[in-house]
């Protein structure tokens, strides 16, 4: 079974590394033209070069996702460069650790701005284009297992991801009539730069006894480390015609980490 995205046009945010990079590369490998977003063009360029070196089509767009005006410019450049839009992968996100009572307004606002407000605005800007094109579309969001599980020192992050999932389900109801599907992906621990940084910080605070990141990240039902390609595989499936009947779903990609196990 070959996933075919030939002729499709995709925007992937936060595509300089990790899940975003893997997804942009996977979309392009399946035949899509990809607008690769990062905070600055220099950060996005390596992903673009990897895609081009493999024979794919891509170009870089940049924006600080905490700034509404920058998001609007970035979306316009992506749509203009792609000559339309069929797939949006809202992947970019941030995570800061702080006790609930110590989470200041600036930290809370930044997390909400990037994890929730930016995806909301990007979808508001791209959904009308998909509707006008009349050929359906895909709105995808990288959420987190944190949307459905409680975590110490992560109240702002968990709240942002839970809200993102709820927003996506509501959007799915509104746009289904236009052939647009909307889904969120809930990774658990994933071997990304952000995942490793978070793991290392929690190790420093004594929240993990294991000194090996790989064994700590594989503390799940399958005993494996989830890689960015595992998330991008599902994103590519959902972006294709194979995923046309899946919408309004929160899909856990966590090697069973979401399951409660008593031993």
PAKOL-409567 format. One record per residue (C-alpha): residue in three letters; x, y, z negated. Coordinates in nm, 3 decimals. Each point is the difference from the previous one (the first is absolute). Layout:
<badrens>
badren residuo->ALA&px->X&py->Y&pz->Z;
...
</badrens>
This chain:
<badrens>
badren residuo->UNK&px->0.000&py->0.000&pz->0.000;
badren residuo->UNK&px->0.151&py->0.329&pz->0.111;
badren residuo->UNK&px->-0.119&py->0.324&pz->-0.153;
badren residuo->UNK&px->-0.048&py->0.247&pz->0.282;
badren residuo->UNK&px->0.003&py->0.376&pz->-0.055;
badren residuo->UNK&px->0.091&py->0.095&pz->0.356;
badren residuo->UNK&px->-0.155&py->0.330&pz->0.096;
badren residuo->UNK&px->-0.065&py->0.097&pz->-0.363;
badren residuo->UNK&px->0.128&py->0.318&pz->-0.161;
badren residuo->UNK&px->0.098&py->-0.002&pz->-0.368;
badren residuo->UNK&px->0.109&py->0.239&pz->-0.271;
badren residuo->UNK&px->0.186&py->-0.145&pz->-0.298;
badren residuo->UNK&px->0.081&py->0.222&pz->-0.298;
badren residuo->UNK&px->0.292&py->-0.058&pz->-0.230;
badren residuo->UNK&px->0.174&py->-0.201&pz->0.270;
badren residuo->UNK&px->0.362&py->0.080&pz->-0.084;
badren residuo->UNK&px->0.039&py->-0.315&pz->-0.208;
badren residuo->UNK&px->-0.179&py->-0.286&pz->-0.171;
badren residuo->UNK&px->-0.355&py->-0.092&pz->0.097;
badren residuo->UNK&px->-0.041&py->0.300&pz->0.231;
badren residuo->UNK&px->0.314&py->-0.077&pz->0.196;
badren residuo->UNK&px->-0.094&py->-0.368&pz->0.031;
badren residuo->UNK&px->-0.351&py->0.091&pz->0.115;
badren residuo->UNK&px->0.114&py->0.252&pz->0.259;
badren residuo->UNK&px->0.242&py->-0.257&pz->0.142;
badren residuo->UNK&px->-0.266&py->-0.274&pz->-0.003;
badren residuo->UNK&px->-0.257&py->0.222&pz->0.173;
badren residuo->UNK&px->0.253&py->0.088&pz->0.271;
badren residuo->UNK&px->0.107&py->-0.363&pz->0.040;
badren residuo->UNK&px->-0.367&py->-0.084&pz->0.064;
badren residuo->UNK&px->-0.011&py->0.264&pz->0.274;
badren residuo->UNK&px->-0.127&py->0.316&pz->-0.168;
badren residuo->UNK&px->0.148&py->0.346&pz->0.047;
badren residuo->UNK&px->0.086&py->0.127&pz->-0.347;
badren residuo->UNK&px->0.031&py->0.343&pz->-0.160;
badren residuo->UNK&px->0.245&py->-0.061&pz->-0.284;
badren residuo->UNK&px->-0.051&py->0.235&pz->-0.295;
badren residuo->UNK&px->0.244&py->0.095&pz->-0.272;
badren residuo->UNK&px->0.051&py->0.310&pz->-0.211;
badren residuo->UNK&px->0.258&py->0.125&pz->0.252;
badren residuo->UNK&px->0.092&py->-0.098&pz->0.354;
badren residuo->UNK&px->0.344&py->-0.122&pz->-0.106;
badren residuo->UNK&px->-0.158&py->-0.257&pz->-0.233;
badren residuo->UNK&px->-0.236&py->-0.129&pz->0.271;
badren residuo->UNK&px->0.261&py->-0.020&pz->0.276;
badren residuo->UNK&px->0.165&py->-0.332&pz->-0.101;
badren residuo->UNK&px->-0.336&py->-0.179&pz->0.018;
badren residuo->UNK&px->-0.068&py->0.157&pz->0.339;
badren residuo->UNK&px->0.341&py->-0.113&pz->0.125;
badren residuo->UNK&px->-0.060&py->-0.357&pz->-0.120;
badren residuo->UNK&px->-0.329&py->-0.008&pz->0.190;
badren residuo->UNK&px->0.152&py->0.140&pz->0.317;
badren residuo->UNK&px->0.296&py->-0.235&pz->-0.020;
badren residuo->UNK&px->-0.245&py->-0.290&pz->0.000;
badren residuo->UNK&px->-0.178&py->0.139&pz->0.306;
badren residuo->UNK&px->-0.287&py->0.167&pz->-0.179;
badren residuo->UNK&px->-0.147&py->0.348&pz->0.024;
badren residuo->UNK&px->0.023&py->0.240&pz->-0.294;
badren residuo->UNK&px->0.071&py->0.356&pz->-0.104;
badren residuo->UNK&px->0.046&py->0.179&pz->-0.333;
badren residuo->UNK&px->-0.236&py->0.239&pz->-0.176;
badren residuo->UNK&px->0.062&py->0.168&pz->-0.333;
badren residuo->UNK&px->-0.195&py->0.152&pz->-0.287;
badren residuo->UNK&px->0.011&py->0.046&pz->-0.373;
badren residuo->UNK&px->-0.323&py->-0.181&pz->-0.088;
badren residuo->UNK&px->-0.050&py->0.223&pz->-0.302;
badren residuo->UNK&px->-0.066&py->0.292&pz->0.238;
badren residuo->UNK&px->-0.333&py->0.014&pz->0.180;
badren residuo->UNK&px->0.122&py->0.231&pz->0.278;
badren residuo->UNK&px->0.295&py->-0.229&pz->0.073;
badren residuo->UNK&px->-0.232&py->-0.301&pz->0.023;
badren residuo->UNK&px->-0.219&py->0.177&pz->0.254;
badren residuo->UNK&px->0.300&py->0.088&pz->0.217;
badren residuo->UNK&px->0.137&py->-0.354&pz->-0.024;
badren residuo->UNK&px->-0.330&py->-0.162&pz->0.097;
badren residuo->UNK&px->-0.036&py->0.232&pz->0.296;
badren residuo->UNK&px->0.352&py->-0.082&pz->0.118;
badren residuo->UNK&px->-0.065&py->-0.372&pz->-0.038;
badren residuo->UNK&px->-0.329&py->0.009&pz->0.191;
badren residuo->UNK&px->0.143&py->0.222&pz->0.272;
badren residuo->UNK&px->0.310&py->-0.214&pz->0.037;
badren residuo->UNK&px->-0.205&py->-0.320&pz->0.015;
badren residuo->UNK&px->-0.273&py->0.154&pz->0.219;
badren residuo->UNK&px->-0.259&py->-0.127&pz->-0.247;
badren residuo->UNK&px->-0.014&py->-0.223&pz->-0.305;
badren residuo->UNK&px->-0.121&py->-0.355&pz->-0.059;
badren residuo->UNK&px->0.171&py->-0.109&pz->-0.322;
badren residuo->UNK&px->0.091&py->0.192&pz->-0.313;
badren residuo->UNK&px->0.207&py->-0.165&pz->-0.272;
badren residuo->UNK&px->-0.002&py->0.225&pz->-0.305;
badren residuo->UNK&px->0.297&py->-0.152&pz->-0.176;
badren residuo->UNK&px->0.194&py->0.278&pz->-0.175;
badren residuo->UNK&px->-0.023&py->0.011&pz->-0.377;
badren residuo->UNK&px->0.182&py->0.097&pz->-0.321;
badren residuo->UNK&px->0.016&py->-0.149&pz->-0.348;
badren residuo->UNK&px->0.127&py->0.169&pz->-0.318;
badren residuo->UNK&px->0.008&py->-0.171&pz->-0.338;
badren residuo->UNK&px->-0.131&py->0.186&pz->-0.304;
badren residuo->UNK&px->-0.210&py->-0.078&pz->-0.304;
badren residuo->UNK&px->-0.359&py->0.115&pz->0.043;
badren residuo->UNK&px->0.029&py->0.274&pz->-0.264;
badren residuo->UNK&px->0.328&py->0.122&pz->0.152;
badren residuo->UNK&px->-0.118&py->0.021&pz->0.361;
badren residuo->UNK&px->0.005&py->0.371&pz->0.078;
badren residuo->UNK&px->-0.222&py->0.177&pz->0.249;
badren residuo->UNK&px->0.278&py->0.041&pz->0.255;
badren residuo->UNK&px->0.073&py->-0.374&pz->0.006;
badren residuo->UNK&px->-0.368&py->-0.089&pz->0.017;
badren residuo->UNK&px->-0.067&py->0.247&pz->0.282;
badren residuo->UNK&px->0.300&py->-0.117&pz->0.205;
badren residuo->UNK&px->-0.100&py->-0.365&pz->-0.020;
badren residuo->UNK&px->-0.361&py->0.078&pz->0.090;
badren residuo->UNK&px->0.107&py->0.231&pz->0.283;
badren residuo->UNK&px->0.219&py->-0.258&pz->0.173;
badren residuo->UNK&px->-0.180&py->-0.324&pz->-0.088;
badren residuo->UNK&px->-0.359&py->0.117&pz->0.040;
badren residuo->UNK&px->-0.043&py->0.348&pz->0.147;
badren residuo->UNK&px->0.244&py->-0.050&pz->0.288;
badren residuo->UNK&px->-0.161&py->-0.325&pz->0.123;
badren residuo->UNK&px->-0.341&py->0.162&pz->-0.037;
badren residuo->UNK&px->0.100&py->0.297&pz->0.214;
badren residuo->UNK&px->0.178&py->-0.213&pz->0.261;
badren residuo->UNK&px->-0.311&py->-0.212&pz->0.039;
badren residuo->UNK&px->-0.222&py->0.308&pz->0.017;
badren residuo->UNK&px->0.218&py->0.129&pz->0.283;
badren residuo->UNK&px->0.026&py->-0.326&pz->0.195;
badren residuo->UNK&px->-0.342&py->-0.163&pz->-0.043;
badren residuo->UNK&px->-0.180&py->0.264&pz->0.213;
badren residuo->UNK&px->0.252&py->-0.064&pz->0.280;
badren residuo->UNK&px->-0.065&py->-0.374&pz->-0.017;
badren residuo->UNK&px->-0.374&py->0.063&pz->0.012;
badren residuo->UNK&px->0.034&py->0.234&pz->0.299;
badren residuo->UNK&px->0.212&py->-0.255&pz->0.187;
badren residuo->UNK&px->-0.283&py->-0.251&pz->-0.035;
badren residuo->UNK&px->0.229&py->-0.303&pz->-0.018;
badren residuo->UNK&px->-0.002&py->-0.072&pz->-0.372;
badren residuo->UNK&px->0.306&py->0.014&pz->-0.219;
badren residuo->UNK&px->0.178&py->-0.109&pz->-0.315;
badren residuo->UNK&px->0.053&py->0.193&pz->-0.322;
badren residuo->UNK&px->0.237&py->-0.185&pz->-0.232;
badren residuo->UNK&px->0.137&py->0.095&pz->-0.340;
badren residuo->UNK&px->0.286&py->-0.138&pz->-0.204;
badren residuo->UNK&px->-0.148&py->-0.007&pz->-0.347;
badren residuo->UNK&px->0.128&py->-0.218&pz->-0.284;
badren residuo->UNK&px->-0.090&py->-0.279&pz->-0.235;
badren residuo->UNK&px->0.011&py->0.286&pz->-0.251;
badren residuo->UNK&px->-0.342&py->0.102&pz->0.135;
badren residuo->UNK&px->-0.155&py->-0.300&pz->-0.175;
badren residuo->UNK&px->0.245&py->-0.065&pz->-0.286;
badren residuo->UNK&px->0.103&py->0.210&pz->-0.298;
badren residuo->UNK&px->0.366&py->0.096&pz->-0.036;
badren residuo->UNK&px->0.195&py->0.164&pz->-0.278;
badren residuo->UNK&px->0.120&py->0.353&pz->0.083;
badren residuo->UNK&px->-0.185&py->-0.001&pz->0.331;
badren residuo->UNK&px->-0.333&py->0.167&pz->-0.066;
badren residuo->UNK&px->0.034&py->0.257&pz->0.279;
badren residuo->UNK&px->0.123&py->-0.255&pz->0.253;
badren residuo->UNK&px->-0.267&py->-0.256&pz->-0.087;
badren residuo->UNK&px->-0.272&py->0.266&pz->0.012;
badren residuo->UNK&px->0.119&py->0.126&pz->0.339;
badren residuo->UNK&px->-0.002&py->-0.348&pz->0.152;
badren residuo->UNK&px->-0.338&py->-0.096&pz->-0.149;
badren residuo->UNK&px->-0.146&py->0.320&pz->0.142;
badren residuo->UNK&px->0.162&py->-0.070&pz->0.338;
badren residuo->UNK&px->-0.165&py->-0.342&pz->0.018;
badren residuo->UNK&px->-0.338&py->0.143&pz->-0.095;
badren residuo->UNK&px->0.032&py->0.277&pz->0.258;
badren residuo->UNK&px->0.091&py->-0.252&pz->0.270;
badren residuo->UNK&px->-0.305&py->-0.214&pz->-0.072;
badren residuo->UNK&px->-0.225&py->0.304&pz->0.028;
badren residuo->UNK&px->0.165&py->0.100&pz->0.329;
badren residuo->UNK&px->-0.052&py->-0.353&pz->0.134;
badren residuo->UNK&px->-0.375&py->0.038&pz->-0.047;
badren residuo->UNK&px->-0.007&py->0.331&pz->0.186;
badren residuo->UNK&px->0.211&py->-0.092&pz->0.302;
badren residuo->UNK&px->-0.093&py->-0.362&pz->0.062;
badren residuo->UNK&px->-0.262&py->0.106&pz->0.254;
badren residuo->UNK&px->0.284&py->0.138&pz->0.216;
badren residuo->UNK&px->0.199&py->-0.322&pz->0.000;
badren residuo->UNK&px->0.254&py->0.138&pz->-0.247;
badren residuo->UNK&px->0.118&py->-0.235&pz->-0.273;
badren residuo->UNK&px->0.140&py->0.119&pz->-0.332;
badren residuo->UNK&px->0.204&py->-0.218&pz->-0.236;
badren residuo->UNK&px->0.249&py->0.032&pz->-0.283;
badren residuo->UNK&px->0.298&py->-0.225&pz->-0.065;
badren residuo->UNK&px->0.085&py->-0.064&pz->-0.365;
badren residuo->UNK&px->0.363&py->-0.113&pz->-0.031;
badren residuo->UNK&px->0.139&py->-0.118&pz->-0.331;
badren residuo->UNK&px->0.375&py->0.017&pz->-0.052;
badren residuo->UNK&px->0.161&py->0.045&pz->0.341;
badren residuo->UNK&px->0.374&py->0.008&pz->0.066;
badren residuo->UNK&px->0.016&py->0.362&pz->0.112;
badren residuo->UNK&px->0.219&py->0.290&pz->-0.116;
badren residuo->UNK&px->-0.292&py->0.139&pz->-0.204;
badren residuo->UNK&px->-0.080&py->-0.342&pz->-0.145;
badren residuo->UNK&px->0.361&py->-0.061&pz->-0.103;
badren residuo->UNK&px->0.030&py->0.346&pz->-0.154;
badren residuo->UNK&px->-0.314&py->-0.057&pz->-0.205;
badren residuo->UNK&px->0.117&py->-0.344&pz->-0.109;
badren residuo->UNK&px->0.342&py->0.131&pz->-0.104;
badren residuo->UNK&px->-0.155&py->0.281&pz->-0.203;
badren residuo->UNK&px->-0.225&py->-0.243&pz->-0.186;
badren residuo->UNK&px->0.298&py->-0.224&pz->-0.064;
badren residuo->UNK&px->0.180&py->0.294&pz->-0.160;
badren residuo->UNK&px->-0.299&py->0.052&pz->-0.226;
badren residuo->UNK&px->0.008&py->-0.364&pz->-0.107;
badren residuo->UNK&px->-0.323&py->-0.101&pz->0.171;
badren residuo->UNK&px->0.168&py->-0.287&pz->0.187;
badren residuo->UNK&px->0.233&py->-0.248&pz->-0.165;
badren residuo->UNK&px->0.126&py->-0.137&pz->0.329;
badren residuo->UNK&px->0.298&py->0.188&pz->0.141;
badren residuo->UNK&px->-0.050&py->-0.128&pz->0.354;
badren residuo->UNK&px->-0.238&py->0.203&pz->0.214;
badren residuo->UNK&px->-0.069&py->-0.289&pz->0.235;
badren residuo->UNK&px->-0.108&py->-0.239&pz->-0.275;
badren residuo->UNK&px->-0.200&py->0.273&pz->-0.171;
badren residuo->UNK&px->-0.181&py->0.093&pz->0.319;
badren residuo->UNK&px->-0.077&py->-0.366&pz->0.067;
badren residuo->UNK&px->-0.196&py->-0.035&pz->-0.324;
badren residuo->UNK&px->-0.317&py->-0.099&pz->0.188;
badren residuo->UNK&px->-0.197&py->-0.315&pz->0.085;
badren residuo->UNK&px->0.216&py->-0.082&pz->0.303;
badren residuo->UNK&px->0.331&py->0.083&pz->-0.163;
badren residuo->UNK&px->0.115&py->0.209&pz->0.294;
badren residuo->UNK&px->0.111&py->0.357&pz->0.062;
badren residuo->UNK&px->-0.249&py->0.185&pz->0.221;
badren residuo->UNK&px->0.176&py->0.184&pz->0.284;
badren residuo->UNK&px->-0.111&py->0.304&pz->0.202;
badren residuo->UNK&px->-0.056&py->-0.226&pz->0.301;
badren residuo->UNK&px->-0.265&py->-0.189&pz->-0.199;
badren residuo->UNK&px->-0.202&py->0.319&pz->-0.032;
badren residuo->UNK&px->0.062&py->0.113&pz->0.358;
badren residuo->UNK&px->-0.119&py->-0.339&pz->0.128;
badren residuo->UNK&px->-0.343&py->0.055&pz->-0.154;
badren residuo->UNK&px->-0.008&py->0.362&pz->0.116;
badren residuo->UNK&px->0.075&py->-0.108&pz->0.358;
badren residuo->UNK&px->-0.268&py->-0.269&pz->-0.013;
badren residuo->UNK&px->-0.260&py->0.248&pz->-0.126;
badren residuo->UNK&px->0.107&py->0.256&pz->0.261;
badren residuo->UNK&px->-0.060&py->-0.248&pz->0.281;
badren residuo->UNK&px->-0.316&py->-0.139&pz->0.154;
badren residuo->UNK&px->0.042&py->-0.302&pz->-0.228;
badren residuo->UNK&px->-0.099&py->0.221&pz->-0.293;
badren residuo->UNK&px->-0.307&py->0.153&pz->0.161;
badren residuo->UNK&px->-0.244&py->-0.161&pz->-0.247;
badren residuo->UNK&px->0.189&py->0.099&pz->-0.315;
badren residuo->UNK&px->-0.091&py->0.335&pz->-0.155;
badren residuo->UNK&px->-0.053&py->0.153&pz->-0.341;
badren residuo->UNK&px->0.234&py->-0.253&pz->-0.159;
badren residuo->UNK&px->0.276&py->0.027&pz->-0.259;
badren residuo->UNK&px->0.247&py->-0.271&pz->0.096;
badren residuo->UNK&px->0.244&py->-0.116&pz->-0.267;
badren residuo->UNK&px->0.341&py->-0.099&pz->0.140;
badren residuo->UNK&px->0.179&py->-0.099&pz->-0.317;
badren residuo->UNK&px->0.084&py->-0.373&pz->0.011;
badren residuo->UNK&px->-0.273&py->-0.055&pz->-0.258;
badren residuo->UNK&px->0.125&py->0.261&pz->-0.246;
badren residuo->UNK&px->-0.357&py->0.123&pz->-0.043;
badren residuo->UNK&px->-0.103&py->-0.332&pz->-0.153;
badren residuo->UNK&px->-0.006&py->-0.049&pz->-0.375;
badren residuo->UNK&px->0.190&py->-0.314&pz->-0.093;
badren residuo->UNK&px->0.003&py->-0.180&pz->-0.334;
badren residuo->UNK&px->0.278&py->-0.253&pz->-0.043;
</badrens>
